[in-house]
Amino acid sequence: MTPATILIADDDRAIRTVLDQALGRAGYDVHATDNGSTLWRWVESGDGDLVITDVLMPDANGLDLIPRIKRLRPDLKIIVMSAQSTLLTAVKAAERGAFEYLPKPFDLNELLATIDRALHEPKVVKAPESPHDADEKLPLIGRSPAMQEIYRVMARLMATDLTVMISGESGTGKELVARALHEYGKRRGGPFVAINMAAIPRDLVEAELFGHERGAFTGATSAGIGRFQQAQRGTLFLDEIGDMPLDAQTRLLRVLQEGEYTTVGGRTPIRADVRIVAATHRDLTQLIRKGLFREDLYYRLNVVPIRLPPLRERSEDIPELVRHFLDRASEEGLGDKTIDGEAMVRLRDYRWPGNVRELENLIRRVAALHAEDVIGLETVRMELDHARPAAGLRGADDEGLGGAVERHLTQYFDAHRDELPAAGLYDRVIREVEKPLIALALSATLGNQFQAAKMLGLNRNTLRKKIRDLQIEVVRGAR
């Protein structure tokens, strides 16, 4: 059997060498070049079963070559590689008909799997009818591996109407993702309508979503248009879907199942031509177990899940985000400012409980309140200290036990960074956490050590020893 021929265009000699050797070992016939002209000549002459191209080359842009190649040879699959790893690069590659987009540096095993899939999958991905303008500002910032995977998923979704569920902590940018899915997708000519379930009185959610007839409820003196009707032929973003009342969940499920709805107080079905994008910072599986969220609705909404990582999981993106927010502050007349190296290190080390929103607020505050052109470490420390009490007001329901513990440990480390012991910190922290935990368990069981041991998952003798070692006072029969 004749081996498949792979055409490679990349001006980086090291990458060409690595790919030549790796693909050769995998049994492929490899033709590699450092320019777009040679690649086009090969394609034009009918060579190659698959193309792998870089974006930026001395004589060509790989993205611009894709439409030319697809017009000449529609069935030739194209894999795009790029160090210009942004959402727009991924979107433009998908729009123009690329089979796959891989950010550099890439994993060789992933590339080999992608090549195998491209050579054996008959389906050709069609681009949207109207390619998006490449010069628009980036809707999302970050080149970390976590963000790269999100860009790739989003690029695949642009030409579809699939329902998307975006999860992530508050401040991670869920609405930005929803807007990007709309503005770079095939419904961009229609409206983008957002509604926050947590911001609407529970008894008015159905009327807000589906509209209402005159007299449908007290105060309905005239008919009202709902968000579904406002979003016709566009995208409806349902933010904080976990706060939707059960009755409204049932109505929404009917829309997703049957594609139509009725207004509150109405009887005539209305066709819903709307793409649904939902978002939540809550664990919907926990709400399902508590009977607060419909399991069947969850599966209807969770067709394509996108998890946005908290900023602490992609700290390498912080310098780029900071530059972006400083540029925005400059455009607003707050001056041209930069962050020095030590201050940037401090920003990267901080845990950011409020995520990207907290970082943006801090940068805007620094730009507005401090006159110096170069923002130093002391200024950043002062602003972080100023913001910390507000972070302490977050509820346990927002961040969970792990988040609360992490926040307190972060505050401890920040306050005692120069006093941390050289050894023994783990045992010290565990002891500090263990004592109040055992005391609370004993209080909850009215001092019953057998029940407290069962609650904690400890042997009764182990619990007794810990009570003695930690000098915990046991009060029986009182909370």
TARA-V160561 format. One record per residue. N is the residue number from 1. RES is the residue in one small letter. PHI is phi in whole degrees, 0 to 359 (999 if undefined). Layout:
<<N | RES | PHI> <N | RES | PHI>>
This chain:
<<1 | m | 999> <2 | t | 290> <3 | p | 293> <4 | a | 293> <5 | t | 258> <6 | i | 253> <7 | l | 263> <8 | i | 240> <9 | a | 233> <10 | d | 203> <11 | d | 278> <12 | d | 267> <13 | r | 299> <14 | a | 298> <15 | i | 293> <16 | r | 299> <17 | t | 295> <18 | v | 299> <19 | l | 292> <20 | d | 302> <21 | q | 290> <22 | a | 294> <23 | l | 287> <24 | g | 296> <25 | r | 296> <26 | a | 281> <27 | g | 97> <28 | y | 264> <29 | d | 268> <30 | v | 246> <31 | h | 241> <32 | a | 238> <33 | t | 218> <34 | d | 259> <35 | n | 214> <36 | g | 284> <37 | s | 296> <38 | t | 295> <39 | l | 302> <40 | w | 296> <41 | r | 296> <42 | w | 297> <43 | v | 297> <44 | e | 298> <45 | s | 275> <46 | g | 91> <47 | d | 284> <48 | g | 89> <49 | d | 253> <50 | l | 200> <51 | v | 246> <52 | i | 239> <53 | t | 229> <54 | d | 283> <55 | v | 274> <56 | l | 262> <57 | m | 231> <58 | p | 303> <59 | d | 244> <60 | a | 198> <61 | n | 253> <62 | g | 303> <63 | l | 293> <64 | d | 288> <65 | l | 286> <66 | i | 302> <67 | p | 300> <68 | r | 297> <69 | i | 295> <70 | k | 292> <71 | r | 292> <72 | l | 281> <73 | r | 224> <74 | p | 301> <75 | d | 271> <76 | l | 282> <77 | k | 282> <78 | i | 231> <79 | i | 252> <80 | v | 256> <81 | m | 245> <82 | s | 200> <83 | a | 273> <84 | q | 277> <85 | s | 274> <86 | t | 232> <87 | l | 300> <88 | l | 296> <89 | t | 297> <90 | a | 297> <91 | v | 294> <92 | k | 295> <93 | a | 298> <94 | a | 292> <95 | e | 299> <96 | r | 272> <97 | g | 106> <98 | a | 294> <99 | f | 289> <100 | e | 205> <101 | y | 238> <102 | l | 235> <103 | p | 285> <104 | k | 272> <105 | p | 286> <106 | f | 248> <107 | d | 270> <108 | l | 299> <109 | n | 295> <110 | e | 294> <111 | l | 297> <112 | l | 298> <113 | a | 295> <114 | t | 294> <115 | i | 299> <116 | d | 299> <117 | r | 295> <118 | a | 296> <119 | l | 285> <120 | h | 248> <121 | e | 270> <122 | p | 283> <123 | k | 291> <124 | v | 256> <125 | v | 282> <126 | k | 269> <127 | a | 277> <128 | p | 301> <129 | e | 292> <130 | s | 240> <131 | p | 303> <132 | h | 279> <133 | d | 298> <134 | a | 284> <135 | d | 267> <136 | e | 289> <137 | k | 292> <138 | l | 293> <139 | p | 279> <140 | l | 228> <141 | i | 243> <142 | g | 138> <143 | r | 239> <144 | s | 293> <145 | p | 305> <146 | a | 298> <147 | m | 288> <148 | q | 300> <149 | e | 295> <150 | i | 296> <151 | y | 301> <152 | r | 295> <153 | v | 297> <154 | m | 298> <155 | a | 299> <156 | r | 291> <157 | l | 272> <158 | m | 300> <159 | a | 267> <160 | t | 240> <161 | d | 247> <162 | l | 298> <163 | t | 286> <164 | v | 238> <165 | m | 246> <166 | i | 257> <167 | s | 242> <168 | g | 158> <169 | e | 296> <170 | s | 300> <171 | g | 89> <172 | t | 273> <173 | g | 104> <174 | k | 296> <175 | e | 291> <176 | l | 299> <177 | v | 295> <178 | a | 299> <179 | r | 295> <180 | a | 295> <181 | l | 300> <182 | h | 283> <183 | e | 289> <184 | y | 250> <185 | g | 259> <186 | k | 284> <187 | r | 261> <188 | r | 296> <189 | g | 283> <190 | g | 261> <191 | p | 282> <192 | f | 250> <193 | v | 240> <194 | a | 246> <195 | i | 218> <196 | n | 259> <197 | m | 298> <198 | a | 286> <199 | a | 262> <200 | i | 245> <201 | p | 307> <202 | r | 301> <203 | d | 281> <204 | l | 248> <205 | v | 299> <206 | e | 298> <207 | a | 295> <208 | e | 296> <209 | l | 284> <210 | f | 252> <211 | g | 83> <212 | h | 211> <213 | e | 268> <214 | r | 299> <215 | g | 80> <216 | a | 294> <217 | f | 203> <218 | t | 301> <219 | g | 97> <220 | a | 275> <221 | t | 281> <222 | s | 210> <223 | a | 291> <224 | g | 232> <225 | i | 274> <226 | g | 268> <227 | r | 294> <228 | f | 298> <229 | q | 291> <230 | q | 296> <231 | a | 266> <232 | q | 308> <233 | r | 65> <234 | g | 227> <235 | t | 236> <236 | l | 250> <237 | f | 260> <238 | l | 260> <239 | d | 277> <240 | e | 52> <241 | i | 298> <242 | g | 295> <243 | d | 266> <244 | m | 286> <245 | p | 297> <246 | l | 298> <247 | d | 298> <248 | a | 291> <249 | q | 299> <250 | t | 296> <251 | r | 296> <252 | l | 296> <253 | l | 300> <254 | r | 296> <255 | v | 297> <256 | l | 292> <257 | q | 280> <258 | e | 249> <259 | g | 74> <260 | e | 210> <261 | y | 210> <262 | t | 236> <263 | t | 290> <264 | v | 294> <265 | g | 88> <266 | g | 259> <267 | r | 234> <268 | t | 274> <269 | p | 295> <270 | i | 242> <271 | r | 287> <272 | a | 258> <273 | d | 256> <274 | v | 219> <275 | r | 268> <276 | i | 258> <277 | v | 236> <278 | a | 247> <279 | a | 211> <280 | t | 201> <281 | h | 259> <282 | r | 261> <283 | d | 275> <284 | l | 293> <285 | t | 294> <286 | q | 293> <287 | l | 295> <288 | i | 298> <289 | r | 297> <290 | k | 275> <291 | g | 78> <292 | l | 259> <293 | f | 217> <294 | r | 286> <295 | e | 294> <296 | d | 294> <297 | l | 292> <298 | y | 304> <299 | y | 289> <300 | r | 290> <301 | l | 276> <302 | n | 271> <303 | v | 297> <304 | v | 235> <305 | p | 275> <306 | i | 233> <307 | r | 259> <308 | l | 271> <309 | p | 287> <310 | p | 295> <311 | l | 299> <312 | r | 294> <313 | e | 270> <314 | r | 220> <315 | s | 297> <316 | e | 294> <317 | d | 276> <318 | i | 299> <319 | p | 303> <320 | e | 293> <321 | l | 296> <322 | v | 299> <323 | r | 299> <324 | h | 298> <325 | f | 289> <326 | l | 293> <327 | d | 298> <328 | r | 295> <329 | a | 297> <330 | s | 296> <331 | e | 297> <332 | e | 271> <333 | g | 87> <334 | l | 267> <335 | g | 94> <336 | d | 269> <337 | k | 234> <338 | t | 229> <339 | i | 251> <340 | d | 283> <341 | g | 300> <342 | e | 295> <343 | a | 295> <344 | m | 295> <345 | v | 299> <346 | r | 296> <347 | l | 296> <348 | r | 289> <349 | d | 281> <350 | y | 292> <351 | r | 271> <352 | w | 52> <353 | p | 299> <354 | g | 267> <355 | n | 61> <356 | v | 297> <357 | r | 298> <358 | e | 294> <359 | l | 297> <360 | e | 299> <361 | n | 297> <362 | l | 295> <363 | i | 296> <364 | r | 296> <365 | r | 294> <366 | v | 299> <367 | a | 295> <368 | a | 279> <369 | l | 259> <370 | h | 241> <371 | a | 279> <372 | e | 295> <373 | d | 284> <374 | v | 249> <375 | i | 277> <376 | g | 260> <377 | l | 298> <378 | e | 296> <379 | t | 296> <380 | v | 295> <381 | r | 300> <382 | m | 298> <383 | e | 291> <384 | l | 294> <385 | d | 296> <386 | h | 295> <387 | a | 277> <388 | r | 298> <389 | p | 302> <390 | a | 296> <391 | a | 295> <392 | g | 289> <393 | l | 276> <394 | r | 294> <395 | g | 281> <396 | a | 298> <397 | d | 293> <398 | d | 285> <399 | e | 249> <400 | g | 79> <401 | l | 297> <402 | g | 299> <403 | g | 295> <404 | a | 294> <405 | v | 297> <406 | e | 299> <407 | r | 298> <408 | h | 292> <409 | l | 295> <410 | t | 298> <411 | q | 297> <412 | y | 296> <413 | f | 298> <414 | d | 297> <415 | a | 283> <416 | h | 237> <417 | r | 304> <418 | d | 272> <419 | e | 242> <420 | l | 295> <421 | p | 292> <422 | a | 287> <423 | a | 204> <424 | g | 85> <425 | l | 294> <426 | y | 301> <427 | d | 299> <428 | r | 295> <429 | v | 292> <430 | i | 301> <431 | r | 297> <432 | e | 294> <433 | v | 279> <434 | e | 295> <435 | k | 297> <436 | p | 294> <437 | l | 297> <438 | i | 294> <439 | a | 299> <440 | l | 292> <441 | a | 296> <442 | l | 294> <443 | s | 295> <444 | a | 294> <445 | t | 255> <446 | l | 58> <447 | g | 83> <448 | n | 282> <449 | q | 291> <450 | f | 296> <451 | q | 292> <452 | a | 295> <453 | a | 297> <454 | k | 296> <455 | m | 299> <456 | l | 278> <457 | g | 77> <458 | l | 248> <459 | n | 292> <460 | r | 299> <461 | n | 295> <462 | t | 297> <463 | l | 297> <464 | r | 301> <465 | k | 296> <466 | k | 293> <467 | i | 300> <468 | r | 291> <469 | d | 295> <470 | l | 272> <471 | q | 56> <472 | i | 268> <473 | e | 277> <474 | v | 258> <475 | v | 249> <476 | r | 273> <477 | g | 77> <478 | a | 218> <479 | r | 263>>
